[in-house]
């Protein structure tokens, strides 16, 4: 019987690779903000629309803070008009 060598231990990510995770977080926050804003545009309930728009603004602000912390490059369009469909390329 041949003994097999165990798989090598996973290597922790280097600090420089952290930016990739933060870019994905920024993109997720911006995409979530867009979904919330779209829901606000479709609803007939003014109170619900207000809550959804506030939550969308919170997500955009959180993405902006994360990008401004220097841990992720700032996307081309962080705030402003909604992006149709998917996120705009950065």
PDB file of N, CA, C and O in Angstrom:
ATOM      1  N   UNK A   1       0.840  -1.190   0.000  1.00  0.00           N
ATOM      2  CA  UNK A   1       0.000   0.000   0.000  1.00  0.00           C
ATOM      3  C   UNK A   1       0.881   1.248   0.000  1.00  0.00           C
ATOM      4  O   UNK A   1       1.824   1.355   0.785  1.00  0.00           O
ATOM      5  N   UNK A   2       0.568   2.177  -0.876  1.00  0.00           N
ATOM      6  CA  UNK A   2       1.353   3.392  -1.021  1.00  0.00           C
ATOM      7  C   UNK A   2       0.716   4.485  -0.180  1.00  0.00           C
ATOM      8  O   UNK A   2      -0.482   4.750  -0.279  1.00  0.00           O
ATOM      9  N   UNK A   3       1.542   5.115   0.651  1.00  0.00           N
ATOM     10  CA  UNK A   3       0.989   6.210   1.454  1.00  0.00           C
ATOM     11  C   UNK A   3       1.015   7.486   0.618  1.00  0.00           C
ATOM     12  O   UNK A   3       1.975   7.768  -0.101  1.00  0.00           O
ATOM     13  N   UNK A   4      -0.040   8.226   0.733  1.00  0.00           N
ATOM     14  CA  UNK A   4      -0.163   9.462  -0.036  1.00  0.00           C
ATOM     15  C   UNK A   4       0.272  10.636   0.811  1.00  0.00           C
ATOM     16  O   UNK A   4       0.088  10.668   2.028  1.00  0.00           O
ATOM     17  N   UNK A   5       0.841  11.574   0.137  1.00  0.00           N
ATOM     18  CA  UNK A   5       1.262  12.807   0.784  1.00  0.00           C
ATOM     19  C   UNK A   5       0.031  13.664   1.071  1.00  0.00           C
ATOM     20  O   UNK A   5      -0.809  13.826   0.186  1.00  0.00           O
ATOM     21  N   UNK A   6      -0.104  14.220   2.280  1.00  0.00           N
ATOM     22  CA  UNK A   6      -1.275  15.063   2.545  1.00  0.00           C
ATOM     23  C   UNK A   6      -1.241  16.330   1.696  1.00  0.00           C
ATOM     24  O   UNK A   6      -0.174  16.812   1.315  1.00  0.00           O
ATOM     25  N   UNK A   7      -2.406  16.849   1.413  1.00  0.00           N
ATOM     26  CA  UNK A   7      -2.489  18.112   0.675  1.00  0.00           C
ATOM     27  C   UNK A   7      -1.817  19.209   1.476  1.00  0.00           C
ATOM     28  O   UNK A   7      -1.885  19.219   2.705  1.00  0.00           O
ATOM     29  N   UNK A   8      -1.163  20.139   0.778  1.00  0.00           N
ATOM     30  CA  UNK A   8      -0.518  21.235   1.510  1.00  0.00           C
ATOM     31  C   UNK A   8      -1.560  22.115   2.202  1.00  0.00           C
ATOM     32  O   UNK A   8      -2.704  22.226   1.761  1.00  0.00           O
ATOM     33  N   UNK A   9      -1.136  22.717   3.269  1.00  0.00           N
ATOM     34  CA  UNK A   9      -2.017  23.623   4.015  1.00  0.00           C
ATOM     35  C   UNK A   9      -2.293  24.854   3.168  1.00  0.00           C
ATOM     36  O   UNK A   9      -1.399  25.332   2.469  1.00  0.00           O
ATOM     37  N   UNK A  10      -3.519  25.381   3.218  1.00  0.00           N
ATOM     38  CA  UNK A  10      -3.796  26.611   2.465  1.00  0.00           C
ATOM     39  C   UNK A  10      -2.968  27.766   3.009  1.00  0.00           C
ATOM     40  O   UNK A  10      -2.783  27.909   4.218  1.00  0.00           O
ATOM     41  N   UNK A  11      -2.487  28.564   2.110  1.00  0.00           N
ATOM     42  CA  UNK A  11      -1.659  29.704   2.478  1.00  0.00           C
ATOM     43  C   UNK A  11      -2.568  30.907   2.686  1.00  0.00           C
ATOM     44  O   UNK A  11      -3.431  31.174   1.850  1.00  0.00           O
ATOM     45  N   UNK A  12      -2.393  31.643   3.789  1.00  0.00           N
ATOM     46  CA  UNK A  12      -3.219  32.846   3.988  1.00  0.00           C
ATOM     47  C   UNK A  12      -2.976  33.846   2.866  1.00  0.00           C
ATOM     48  O   UNK A  12      -1.877  33.935   2.318  1.00  0.00           O
ATOM     49  N   UNK A  13      -4.002  34.582   2.541  1.00  0.00           N
ATOM     50  CA  UNK A  13      -3.881  35.590   1.492  1.00  0.00           C
ATOM     51  C   UNK A  13      -2.935  36.691   1.940  1.00  0.00           C
ATOM     52  O   UNK A  13      -2.895  37.085   3.105  1.00  0.00           O
ATOM     53  N   UNK A  14      -2.185  37.163   0.969  1.00  0.00           N
ATOM     54  CA  UNK A  14      -1.301  38.289   1.236  1.00  0.00           C
ATOM     55  C   UNK A  14      -2.142  39.538   1.443  1.00  0.00           C
ATOM     56  O   UNK A  14      -3.290  39.603   1.004  1.00  0.00           O
ATOM     57  N   UNK A  15      -1.577  40.509   2.102  1.00  0.00           N
ATOM     58  CA  UNK A  15      -2.312  41.742   2.386  1.00  0.00           C
ATOM     59  C   UNK A  15      -2.715  42.446   1.093  1.00  0.00           C
ATOM     60  O   UNK A  15      -3.763  43.089   1.043  1.00  0.00           O
ATOM     61  N   UNK A  16      -1.902  42.334   0.055  1.00  0.00           N
ATOM     62  CA  UNK A  16      -2.215  42.978  -1.212  1.00  0.00           C
ATOM     63  C   UNK A  16      -3.431  42.382  -1.891  1.00  0.00           C
ATOM     64  O   UNK A  16      -4.093  43.070  -2.669  1.00  0.00           O
ATOM     65  N   UNK A  17      -3.745  41.131  -1.623  1.00  0.00           N
ATOM     66  CA  UNK A  17      -4.905  40.489  -2.229  1.00  0.00           C
ATOM     67  C   UNK A  17      -6.196  40.921  -1.566  1.00  0.00           C
ATOM     68  O   UNK A  17      -7.272  40.628  -2.086  1.00  0.00           O
ATOM     69  N   UNK A  18      -6.131  41.583  -0.475  1.00  0.00           N
ATOM     70  CA  UNK A  18      -7.322  42.020   0.256  1.00  0.00           C
ATOM     71  C   UNK A  18      -8.175  42.961  -0.587  1.00  0.00           C
ATOM     72  O   UNK A  18      -9.397  42.991  -0.442  1.00  0.00           O
ATOM     73  N   UNK A  19      -7.540  43.726  -1.462  1.00  0.00           N
ATOM     74  CA  UNK A  19      -8.274  44.679  -2.291  1.00  0.00           C
ATOM     75  C   UNK A  19      -9.330  44.022  -3.154  1.00  0.00           C
ATOM     76  O   UNK A  19     -10.379  44.613  -3.411  1.00  0.00           O
ATOM     77  N   UNK A  20      -9.065  42.808  -3.602  1.00  0.00           N
ATOM     78  CA  UNK A  20     -10.044  42.094  -4.417  1.00  0.00           C
ATOM     79  C   UNK A  20     -11.318  41.828  -3.656  1.00  0.00           C
ATOM     80  O   UNK A  20     -12.414  41.954  -4.201  1.00  0.00           O
ATOM     81  N   UNK A  21     -11.180  41.463  -2.409  1.00  0.00           N
ATOM     82  CA  UNK A  21     -12.350  41.215  -1.574  1.00  0.00           C
ATOM     83  C   UNK A  21     -13.121  42.513  -1.363  1.00  0.00           C
ATOM     84  O   UNK A  21     -14.351  42.521  -1.407  1.00  0.00           O
ATOM     85  N   UNK A  22     -12.412  43.596  -1.138  1.00  0.00           N
ATOM     86  CA  UNK A  22     -13.076  44.872  -0.907  1.00  0.00           C
ATOM     87  C   UNK A  22     -13.750  45.393  -2.176  1.00  0.00           C
ATOM     88  O   UNK A  22     -14.810  46.013  -2.097  1.00  0.00           O
ATOM     89  N   UNK A  23     -13.152  45.152  -3.341  1.00  0.00           N
ATOM     90  CA  UNK A  23     -13.804  45.574  -4.590  1.00  0.00           C
ATOM     91  C   UNK A  23     -15.116  44.824  -4.772  1.00  0.00           C
ATOM     92  O   UNK A  23     -16.117  45.396  -5.205  1.00  0.00           O
ATOM     93  N   UNK A  24     -15.099  43.543  -4.438  1.00  0.00           N
ATOM     94  CA  UNK A  24     -16.336  42.774  -4.545  1.00  0.00           C
ATOM     95  C   UNK A  24     -17.370  43.295  -3.556  1.00  0.00           C
ATOM     96  O   UNK A  24     -18.558  43.341  -3.873  1.00  0.00           O
ATOM     97  N   UNK A  25     -16.938  43.685  -2.374  1.00  0.00           N
ATOM     98  CA  UNK A  25     -17.857  44.223  -1.364  1.00  0.00           C
ATOM     99  C   UNK A  25     -18.464  45.538  -1.851  1.00  0.00           C
ATOM    100  O   UNK A  25     -19.665  45.762  -1.704  1.00  0.00           O
ATOM    101  N   UNK A  26     -17.640  46.403  -2.426  1.00  0.00           N
ATOM    102  CA  UNK A  26     -18.135  47.676  -2.961  1.00  0.00           C
ATOM    103  C   UNK A  26     -19.145  47.402  -4.066  1.00  0.00           C
ATOM    104  O   UNK A  26     -20.208  48.022  -4.104  1.00  0.00           O
ATOM    105  N   UNK A  27     -18.821  46.473  -4.968  1.00  0.00           N
ATOM    106  CA  UNK A  27     -19.739  46.146  -6.065  1.00  0.00           C
ATOM    107  C   UNK A  27     -21.050  45.581  -5.530  1.00  0.00           C
ATOM    108  O   UNK A  27     -22.125  45.918  -6.027  1.00  0.00           O
ATOM    109  N   UNK A  28     -20.961  44.722  -4.517  1.00  0.00           N
ATOM    110  CA  UNK A  28     -22.174  44.150  -3.932  1.00  0.00           C
ATOM    111  C   UNK A  28     -23.040  45.226  -3.293  1.00  0.00           C
ATOM    112  O   UNK A  28     -24.261  45.217  -3.454  1.00  0.00           O
ATOM    113  N   UNK A  29     -22.420  46.148  -2.572  1.00  0.00           N
ATOM    114  CA  UNK A  29     -23.176  47.229  -1.945  1.00  0.00           C
ATOM    115  C   UNK A  29     -23.857  48.105  -2.994  1.00  0.00           C
ATOM    116  O   UNK A  29     -25.012  48.496  -2.825  1.00  0.00           O
ATOM    117  N   UNK A  30     -23.140  48.411  -4.076  1.00  0.00           N
ATOM    118  CA  UNK A  30     -23.724  49.246  -5.127  1.00  0.00           C
ATOM    119  C   UNK A  30     -24.845  48.511  -5.858  1.00  0.00           C
ATOM    120  O   UNK A  30     -25.863  49.111  -6.202  1.00  0.00           O
ATOM    121  N   UNK A  31     -24.662  47.234  -6.090  1.00  0.00           N
ATOM    122  CA  UNK A  31     -25.713  46.466  -6.754  1.00  0.00           C
ATOM    123  C   UNK A  31     -26.949  46.364  -5.870  1.00  0.00           C
ATOM    124  O   UNK A  31     -28.074  46.467  -6.359  1.00  0.00           O
ATOM    125  N   UNK A  32     -26.748  46.162  -4.581  1.00  0.00           N
ATOM    126  CA  UNK A  32     -27.869  46.101  -3.641  1.00  0.00           C
ATOM    127  C   UNK A  32     -28.599  47.438  -3.592  1.00  0.00           C
ATOM    128  O   UNK A  32     -29.828  47.474  -3.546  1.00  0.00           O
ATOM    129  N   UNK A  33     -27.848  48.535  -3.604  1.00  0.00           N
ATOM    130  CA  UNK A  33     -28.459  49.864  -3.610  1.00  0.00           C
ATOM    131  C   UNK A  33     -29.328  50.057  -4.848  1.00  0.00           C
ATOM    132  O   UNK A  33     -30.411  50.638  -4.768  1.00  0.00           O
ATOM    133  N   UNK A  34     -28.855  49.571  -5.988  1.00  0.00           N
ATOM    134  CA  UNK A  34     -29.625  49.704  -7.217  1.00  0.00           C
ATOM    135  C   UNK A  34     -30.921  48.899  -7.143  1.00  0.00           C
ATOM    136  O   UNK A  34     -31.970  49.370  -7.581  1.00  0.00           O
ATOM    137  N   UNK A  35     -30.854  47.694  -6.593  1.00  0.00           N
ATOM    138  CA  UNK A  35     -32.058  46.865  -6.449  1.00  0.00           C
ATOM    139  C   UNK A  35     -33.069  47.551  -5.533  1.00  0.00           C
ATOM    140  O   UNK A  35     -34.264  47.574  -5.827  1.00  0.00           O
ATOM    141  N   UNK A  36     -32.587  48.107  -4.428  1.00  0.00           N
ATOM    142  CA  UNK A  36     -33.484  48.803  -3.501  1.00  0.00           C
ATOM    143  C   UNK A  36     -34.122  50.017  -4.162  1.00  0.00           C
ATOM    144  O   UNK A  36     -35.313  50.269  -3.983  1.00  0.00           O
ATOM    145  N   UNK A  37     -33.329  50.775  -4.928  1.00  0.00           N
ATOM    146  CA  UNK A  37     -33.861  51.960  -5.612  1.00  0.00           C
ATOM    147  C   UNK A  37     -34.898  51.552  -6.665  1.00  0.00           C
ATOM    148  O   UNK A  37     -35.912  52.229  -6.832  1.00  0.00           O
ATOM    149  N   UNK A  38     -34.645  50.462  -7.363  1.00  0.00           N
ATOM    150  CA  UNK A  38     -35.609  49.982  -8.362  1.00  0.00           C
ATOM    151  C   UNK A  38     -36.915  49.568  -7.697  1.00  0.00           C
ATOM    152  O   UNK A  38     -37.994  49.850  -8.218  1.00  0.00           O
ATOM    153  N   UNK A  39     -36.823  48.910  -6.566  1.00  0.00           N
ATOM    154  CA  UNK A  39     -38.038  48.526  -5.827  1.00  0.00           C
ATOM    155  C   UNK A  39     -38.808  49.761  -5.381  1.00  0.00           C
ATOM    156  O   UNK A  39     -40.039  49.780  -5.398  1.00  0.00           O
ATOM    157  N   UNK A  40     -38.067  50.797  -4.980  1.00  0.00           N
ATOM    158  CA  UNK A  40     -38.717  52.035  -4.552  1.00  0.00           C
ATOM    159  C   UNK A  40     -39.467  52.679  -5.719  1.00  0.00           C
ATOM    160  O   UNK A  40     -40.558  53.220  -5.538  1.00  0.00           O
ATOM    161  N   UNK A  41     -38.877  52.618  -6.917  1.00  0.00           N
ATOM    162  CA  UNK A  41     -39.540  53.200  -8.088  1.00  0.00           C
ATOM    163  C   UNK A  41     -40.807  52.421  -8.471  1.00  0.00           C
ATOM    164  O   UNK A  41     -41.747  53.001  -9.015  1.00  0.00           O
ATOM    165  N   UNK A  42     -40.835  51.131  -8.193  1.00  0.00           N
ATOM    166  CA  UNK A  42     -41.977  50.313  -8.611  1.00  0.00           C
ATOM    167  C   UNK A  42     -43.127  50.302  -7.615  1.00  0.00           C
ATOM    168  O   UNK A  42     -44.253  49.972  -7.987  1.00  0.00           O
ATOM    169  N   UNK A  43     -42.873  50.653  -6.368  1.00  0.00           N
ATOM    170  CA  UNK A  43     -43.929  50.555  -5.360  1.00  0.00           C
ATOM    171  C   UNK A  43     -44.878  51.743  -5.431  1.00  0.00           C
ATOM    172  O   UNK A  43     -44.493  52.845  -5.821  1.00  0.00           O
ATOM    173  N   UNK A  44     -46.124  51.498  -5.046  1.00  0.00           N
ATOM    174  CA  UNK A  44     -47.122  52.566  -4.976  1.00  0.00           C
ATOM    175  C   UNK A  44     -47.207  53.161  -3.573  1.00  0.00           C
ATOM    176  O   UNK A  44     -47.830  54.204  -3.376  1.00  0.00           O
ATOM    177  N   UNK A  45     -46.584  52.504  -2.601  1.00  0.00           N
ATOM    178  CA  UNK A  45     -46.624  52.936  -1.205  1.00  0.00           C
ATOM    179  C   UNK A  45     -45.506  53.953  -0.968  1.00  0.00           C
ATOM    180  O   UNK A  45     -44.324  53.614  -1.031  1.00  0.00           O
ATOM    181  N   UNK A  46     -45.888  55.188  -0.699  1.00  0.00           N
ATOM    182  CA  UNK A  46     -44.907  56.261  -0.530  1.00  0.00           C
ATOM    183  C   UNK A  46     -43.998  56.017   0.674  1.00  0.00           C
ATOM    184  O   UNK A  46     -42.802  56.303   0.614  1.00  0.00           O
ATOM    185  N   UNK A  47     -44.553  55.493   1.757  1.00  0.00           N
ATOM    186  CA  UNK A  47     -43.742  55.234   2.954  1.00  0.00           C
ATOM    187  C   UNK A  47     -42.707  54.148   2.673  1.00  0.00           C
ATOM    188  O   UNK A  47     -41.553  54.268   3.086  1.00  0.00           O
ATOM    189  N   UNK A  48     -43.109  53.105   1.983  1.00  0.00           N
ATOM    190  CA  UNK A  48     -42.172  52.038   1.655  1.00  0.00           C
ATOM    191  C   UNK A  48     -41.103  52.545   0.694  1.00  0.00           C
ATOM    192  O   UNK A  48     -39.933  52.187   0.827  1.00  0.00           O
ATOM    193  N   UNK A  49     -41.489  53.367  -0.263  1.00  0.00           N
ATOM    194  CA  UNK A  49     -40.522  53.926  -1.207  1.00  0.00           C
ATOM    195  C   UNK A  49     -39.480  54.754  -0.477  1.00  0.00           C
ATOM    196  O   UNK A  49     -38.293  54.694  -0.799  1.00  0.00           O
ATOM    197  N   UNK A  50     -39.924  55.526   0.505  1.00  0.00           N
ATOM    198  CA  UNK A  50     -39.008  56.364   1.274  1.00  0.00           C
ATOM    199  C   UNK A  50     -38.001  55.501   2.035  1.00  0.00           C
ATOM    200  O   UNK A  50     -36.811  55.814   2.058  1.00  0.00           O
ATOM    201  N   UNK A  51     -38.464  54.431   2.648  1.00  0.00           N
ATOM    202  CA  UNK A  51     -37.583  53.529   3.394  1.00  0.00           C
ATOM    203  C   UNK A  51     -36.580  52.871   2.442  1.00  0.00           C
ATOM    204  O   UNK A  51     -35.390  52.792   2.746  1.00  0.00           O
ATOM    205  N   UNK A  52     -37.061  52.407   1.304  1.00  0.00           N
ATOM    206  CA  UNK A  52     -36.173  51.743   0.344  1.00  0.00           C
ATOM    207  C   UNK A  52     -35.119  52.697  -0.200  1.00  0.00           C
ATOM    208  O   UNK A  52     -33.961  52.312  -0.359  1.00  0.00           O
ATOM    209  N   UNK A  53     -35.504  53.934  -0.486  1.00  0.00           N
ATOM    210  CA  UNK A  53     -34.539  54.920  -0.964  1.00  0.00           C
ATOM    211  C   UNK A  53     -33.509  55.264   0.117  1.00  0.00           C
ATOM    212  O   UNK A  53     -32.332  55.466  -0.182  1.00  0.00           O
ATOM    213  N   UNK A  54     -33.955  55.330   1.362  1.00  0.00           N
ATOM    214  CA  UNK A  54     -33.025  55.591   2.468  1.00  0.00           C
ATOM    215  C   UNK A  54     -32.026  54.447   2.598  1.00  0.00           C
ATOM    216  O   UNK A  54     -30.832  54.680   2.790  1.00  0.00           O
ATOM    217  N   UNK A  55     -32.511  53.221   2.495  1.00  0.00           N
ATOM    218  CA  UNK A  55     -31.619  52.060   2.590  1.00  0.00           C
ATOM    219  C   UNK A  55     -30.648  52.021   1.411  1.00  0.00           C
ATOM    220  O   UNK A  55     -29.488  51.646   1.577  1.00  0.00           O
ATOM    221  N   UNK A  56     -31.115  52.404   0.225  1.00  0.00           N
ATOM    222  CA  UNK A  56     -30.229  52.462  -0.939  1.00  0.00           C
ATOM    223  C   UNK A  56     -29.130  53.502  -0.724  1.00  0.00           C
ATOM    224  O   UNK A  56     -27.967  53.264  -1.050  1.00  0.00           O
ATOM    225  N   UNK A  57     -29.508  54.649  -0.176  1.00  0.00           N
ATOM    226  CA  UNK A  57     -28.518  55.695   0.106  1.00  0.00           C
ATOM    227  C   UNK A  57     -27.504  55.224   1.146  1.00  0.00           C
ATOM    228  O   UNK A  57     -26.320  55.548   1.050  1.00  0.00           O
ATOM    229  N   UNK A  58     -27.963  54.465   2.133  1.00  0.00           N
ATOM    230  CA  UNK A  58     -27.043  53.922   3.138  1.00  0.00           C
ATOM    231  C   UNK A  58     -26.036  52.973   2.497  1.00  0.00           C
ATOM    232  O   UNK A  58     -24.851  53.010   2.826  1.00  0.00           O
ATOM    233  N   UNK A  59     -26.500  52.125   1.585  1.00  0.00           N
ATOM    234  CA  UNK A  59     -25.596  51.185   0.911  1.00  0.00           C
ATOM    235  C   UNK A  59     -24.566  51.935   0.072  1.00  0.00           C
ATOM    236  O   UNK A  59     -23.385  51.587   0.076  1.00  0.00           O
ATOM    237  N   UNK A  60     -25.018  52.973  -0.652  1.00  0.00           N
ATOM    238  CA  UNK A  60     -24.079  53.757  -1.460  1.00  0.00           C
ATOM    239  C   UNK A  60     -23.053  54.472  -0.589  1.00  0.00           C
ATOM    240  O   UNK A  60     -21.874  54.541  -0.936  1.00  0.00           O
ATOM    241  N   UNK A  61     -23.508  55.004   0.546  1.00  0.00           N
ATOM    242  CA  UNK A  61     -22.582  55.682   1.457  1.00  0.00           C
ATOM    243  C   UNK A  61     -21.569  54.695   2.042  1.00  0.00           C
ATOM    244  O   UNK A  61     -20.392  55.024   2.192  1.00  0.00           O
ATOM    245  N   UNK A  62     -22.024  53.500   2.366  1.00  0.00           N
ATOM    246  CA  UNK A  62     -21.124  52.484   2.897  1.00  0.00           C
ATOM    247  C   UNK A  62     -20.081  52.095   1.841  1.00  0.00           C
ATOM    248  O   UNK A  62     -18.905  51.930   2.165  1.00  0.00           O
ATOM    249  N   UNK A  63     -20.499  51.952   0.605  1.00  0.00           N
ATOM    250  CA  UNK A  63     -19.570  51.631  -0.480  1.00  0.00           C
ATOM    251  C   UNK A  63     -18.565  52.758  -0.667  1.00  0.00           C
ATOM    252  O   UNK A  63     -17.379  52.508  -0.883  1.00  0.00           O
ATOM    253  N   UNK A  64     -19.034  53.985  -0.586  1.00  0.00           N
ATOM    254  CA  UNK A  64     -18.141  55.135  -0.738  1.00  0.00           C
ATOM    255  C   UNK A  64     -17.120  55.187   0.394  1.00  0.00           C
ATOM    256  O   UNK A  64     -15.947  55.474   0.157  1.00  0.00           O
ATOM    257  N   UNK A  65     -17.561  54.909   1.630  1.00  0.00           N
ATOM    258  CA  UNK A  65     -16.620  54.889   2.766  1.00  0.00           C
ATOM    259  C   UNK A  65     -15.573  53.801   2.588  1.00  0.00           C
ATOM    260  O   UNK A  65     -14.393  54.025   2.860  1.00  0.00           O
ATOM    261  N   UNK A  66     -15.988  52.636   2.140  1.00  0.00           N
ATOM    262  CA  UNK A  66     -15.066  51.534   1.943  1.00  0.00           C
ATOM    263  C   UNK A  66     -14.043  51.876   0.863  1.00  0.00           C
ATOM    264  O   UNK A  66     -12.853  51.607   1.024  1.00  0.00           O
ATOM    265  N   UNK A  67     -14.503  52.464  -0.226  1.00  0.00           N
ATOM    266  CA  UNK A  67     -13.592  52.852  -1.302  1.00  0.00           C
ATOM    267  C   UNK A  67     -12.663  53.979  -0.851  1.00  0.00           C
ATOM    268  O   UNK A  67     -11.487  53.988  -1.215  1.00  0.00           O
ATOM    269  N   UNK A  68     -13.170  54.920  -0.070  1.00  0.00           N
ATOM    270  CA  UNK A  68     -12.370  56.048   0.388  1.00  0.00           C
ATOM    271  C   UNK A  68     -11.331  55.637   1.427  1.00  0.00           C
ATOM    272  O   UNK A  68     -10.344  56.344   1.631  1.00  0.00           O
ATOM    273  N   UNK A  69     -11.547  54.503   2.083  1.00  0.00           N
ATOM    274  CA  UNK A  69     -10.593  54.040   3.099  1.00  0.00           C
ATOM    275  C   UNK A  69      -9.289  53.586   2.468  1.00  0.00           C
ATOM    276  O   UNK A  69      -8.336  53.252   3.170  1.00  0.00           O
ATOM    277  N   UNK A  70      -9.247  53.573   1.123  1.00  0.00           N
ATOM    278  CA  UNK A  70      -8.025  53.188   0.447  1.00  0.00           C
ATOM    279  C   UNK A  70      -7.870  51.692   0.318  1.00  0.00           C
ATOM    280  O   UNK A  70      -6.843  51.211  -0.162  1.00  0.00           O
ATOM    281  N   UNK A  71      -8.869  50.955   0.736  1.00  0.00           N
ATOM    282  CA  UNK A  71      -8.775  49.511   0.672  1.00  0.00           C
ATOM    283  C   UNK A  71      -9.338  48.981  -0.631  1.00  0.00           C
ATOM    284  O   UNK A  71      -9.200  47.794  -0.930  1.00  0.00           O
ATOM    285  N   UNK A  72      -9.964  49.835  -1.401  1.00  0.00           N
ATOM    286  CA  UNK A  72     -10.516  49.399  -2.683  1.00  0.00           C
ATOM    287  C   UNK A  72     -10.515  50.596  -3.623  1.00  0.00           C
ATOM    288  O   UNK A  72     -10.780  51.717  -3.189  1.00  0.00           O
ATOM    289  N   UNK A  73     -10.227  50.383  -4.890  1.00  0.00           N
ATOM    290  CA  UNK A  73     -10.292  51.501  -5.825  1.00  0.00           C
ATOM    291  C   UNK A  73     -11.731  51.962  -5.995  1.00  0.00           C
ATOM    292  O   UNK A  73     -12.660  51.156  -6.012  1.00  0.00           O
ATOM    293  N   UNK A  74     -11.895  53.249  -6.119  1.00  0.00           N
ATOM    294  CA  UNK A  74     -13.245  53.800  -6.253  1.00  0.00           C
ATOM    295  C   UNK A  74     -13.791  53.517  -7.644  1.00  0.00           C
ATOM    296  O   UNK A  74     -13.112  53.780  -8.637  1.00  0.00           O
ATOM    297  N   UNK A  75     -15.005  52.985  -7.731  1.00  0.00           N
ATOM    298  CA  UNK A  75     -15.601  52.768  -9.054  1.00  0.00           C
ATOM    299  C   UNK A  75     -15.812  54.094  -9.760  1.00  0.00           C
ATOM    300  O   UNK A  75     -15.818  55.152  -9.131  1.00  0.00           O
ATOM    301  N   UNK A  76     -15.985  54.029 -11.076  1.00  0.00           N
ATOM    302  CA  UNK A  76     -16.176  55.260 -11.860  1.00  0.00           C
ATOM    303  C   UNK A  76     -17.385  56.047 -11.406  1.00  0.00           C
ATOM    304  O   UNK A  76     -17.320  57.268 -11.260  1.00  0.00           O
ATOM    305  N   UNK A  77     -18.501  55.347 -11.179  1.00  0.00           N
ATOM    306  CA  UNK A  77     -19.728  56.024 -10.751  1.00  0.00           C
ATOM    307  C   UNK A  77     -20.164  55.416  -9.434  1.00  0.00           C
ATOM    308  O   UNK A  77     -20.803  54.365  -9.411  1.00  0.00           O
ATOM    309  N   UNK A  78     -19.823  56.069  -8.343  1.00  0.00           N
ATOM    310  CA  UNK A  78     -20.154  55.534  -7.032  1.00  0.00           C
ATOM    311  C   UNK A  78     -21.531  55.995  -6.584  1.00  0.00           C
ATOM    312  O   UNK A  78     -22.254  55.253  -5.918  1.00  0.00           O
ATOM    313  N   UNK A  79     -21.890  57.203  -6.942  1.00  0.00           N
ATOM    314  CA  UNK A  79     -23.207  57.722  -6.570  1.00  0.00           C
ATOM    315  C   UNK A  79     -23.842  58.343  -7.795  1.00  0.00           C
ATOM    316  O   UNK A  79     -23.193  58.498  -8.829  1.00  0.00           O
ATOM    317  N   UNK A  80     -25.070  58.686  -7.684  1.00  0.00           N
ATOM    318  CA  UNK A  80     -25.720  59.357  -8.795  1.00  0.00           C
ATOM    319  C   UNK A  80     -26.793  58.494  -9.413  1.00  0.00           C
ATOM    320  O   UNK A  80     -27.445  57.703  -8.732  1.00  0.00           O
ATOM    321  N   UNK A  81     -26.969  58.652 -10.695  1.00  0.00           N
ATOM    322  CA  UNK A  81     -28.037  57.970 -11.415  1.00  0.00           C
ATOM    323  C   UNK A  81     -27.856  56.456 -11.349  1.00  0.00           C
ATOM    324  O   UNK A  81     -26.743  55.951 -11.198  1.00  0.00           O
ATOM    325  N   UNK A  82     -28.951  55.762 -11.464  1.00  0.00           N
ATOM    326  CA  UNK A  82     -28.931  54.304 -11.391  1.00  0.00           C
ATOM    327  C   UNK A  82     -28.289  53.727 -12.646  1.00  0.00           C
ATOM    328  O   UNK A  82     -28.407  54.282 -13.738  1.00  0.00           O
ATOM    329  N   UNK A  83     -27.623  52.627 -12.468  1.00  0.00           N
ATOM    330  CA  UNK A  83     -27.035  51.922 -13.592  1.00  0.00           C
ATOM    331  C   UNK A  83     -28.049  50.931 -14.116  1.00  0.00           C
ATOM    332  O   UNK A  83     -28.534  50.103 -13.345  1.00  0.00           O
ATOM    333  N   UNK A  84     -28.386  50.976 -15.374  1.00  0.00           N
ATOM    334  CA  UNK A  84     -29.347  50.021 -15.899  1.00  0.00           C
ATOM    335  C   UNK A  84     -28.723  48.628 -15.959  1.00  0.00           C
ATOM    336  O   UNK A  84     -27.579  48.462 -16.381  1.00  0.00           O
ATOM    337  N   UNK A  85     -29.479  47.659 -15.539  1.00  0.00           N
ATOM    338  CA  UNK A  85     -29.005  46.279 -15.603  1.00  0.00           C
ATOM    339  C   UNK A  85     -27.883  46.012 -14.638  1.00  0.00           C
ATOM    340  O   UNK A  85     -28.055  46.149 -13.427  1.00  0.00           O
ATOM    341  N   UNK A  86     -26.747  45.636 -15.151  1.00  0.00           N
ATOM    342  CA  UNK A  86     -25.618  45.305 -14.310  1.00  0.00           C
ATOM    343  C   UNK A  86     -24.779  46.536 -14.003  1.00  0.00           C
ATOM    344  O   UNK A  86     -25.015  47.623 -14.529  1.00  0.00           O
ATOM    345  N   UNK A  87     -23.800  46.334 -13.143  1.00  0.00           N
ATOM    346  CA  UNK A  87     -22.916  47.430 -12.776  1.00  0.00           C
ATOM    347  C   UNK A  87     -22.085  47.875 -13.974  1.00  0.00           C
ATOM    348  O   UNK A  87     -21.706  47.062 -14.817  1.00  0.00           O
ATOM    349  N   UNK A  88     -21.811  49.154 -14.036  1.00  0.00           N
ATOM    350  CA  UNK A  88     -20.963  49.682 -15.093  1.00  0.00           C
ATOM    351  C   UNK A  88     -19.537  49.201 -14.876  1.00  0.00           C
ATOM    352  O   UNK A  88     -19.131  49.020 -13.729  1.00  0.00           O
ATOM    353  N   UNK A  89     -18.773  48.991 -15.917  1.00  0.00           N
ATOM    354  CA  UNK A  89     -17.389  48.552 -15.740  1.00  0.00           C
ATOM    355  C   UNK A  89     -16.580  49.639 -15.067  1.00  0.00           C
ATOM    356  O   UNK A  89     -16.793  50.828 -15.304  1.00  0.00           O
ATOM    357  N   UNK A  90     -15.659  49.223 -14.233  1.00  0.00           N
ATOM    358  CA  UNK A  90     -14.817  50.210 -13.548  1.00  0.00           C
ATOM    359  C   UNK A  90     -13.385  50.077 -13.949  1.00  0.00           C
ATOM    360  O   UNK A  90     -12.537  50.829 -13.468  1.00  0.00           O
TER     361      UNK A  90
END
